[in-house]
Amino acid sequence: MKAYQKMLMIVASLSLGLLFVFPMWKIYLKAPQYPEGLELHIWVNKLGGSSESVLQNFNILNHYIGMKPIHAASFAELQFMPYIVIAFMVTGVLVGLVGKRKLVLGWTGLLMLAGAAGIVDFYLWLVNFGTNLDPMAAIKVPGMTYIPPLLGNKQLLNFEALSLPALGSLGIFMAITIAGLSYIFSLRNQTINPVHEKGKVAVA
């Protein structure tokens, strides 16, 4: 691989650092009690919101429909996901320094699998919280579940929920895209170089 292709791979791996700077997902919730809306932020290692009281207000609303309280300690993934991201960053830099095309492809494929697994895990979170309801809840609608949308907008009784990726997710997208470009550019070199070599032999 050429120097610029190695540099692209290093930039790709360092792009994952955005996950530590910005939240990776946001859930907006509008309700009559909170017409201005609530904004829950899901980070790679914590839960937060647009204000300090957001998580508390989410739990107050969830209590009425029987959903379990949302706490960072309830999600083991938030404890080990930062180490997975750091491992990808370190190995990505090493792959860039080594400059082996197959390693670039393997790293990119593993990152895509990890991202897909993260989305599936997030969906299972939503299903768990939206279906395992307290039978003694103040608001009970037979057969009703409250699974927030994985992506997009959804009406849940008088609650309006909107789920969207945040800037942290851009780091994953950038890492996959830039690493993929590094691999594609290296393939182009492989196809061009043999032609040049053949031309040199023919002239000689």
Secondary structure, 3 states (H helix, E strand, C coil): CCHHHHHHHHHHHHHHHHHHCCCCEEEEEEECCEEEEEEEEECCCCEEECCCCHHHHHHHHHHHHCCCCCCHHHCCHHHHHHHHHHHHHHHHHHHHHHCCHHHHHHHHHHHHHHHHHHHHHHHHHHHHHHHCCCCCCCCCCCCCCCCCCCCEEEEECCEEEEEEECHHHHHHHHHHHHHHHHHHHHHHHHHHHHHHHHHHHHHC
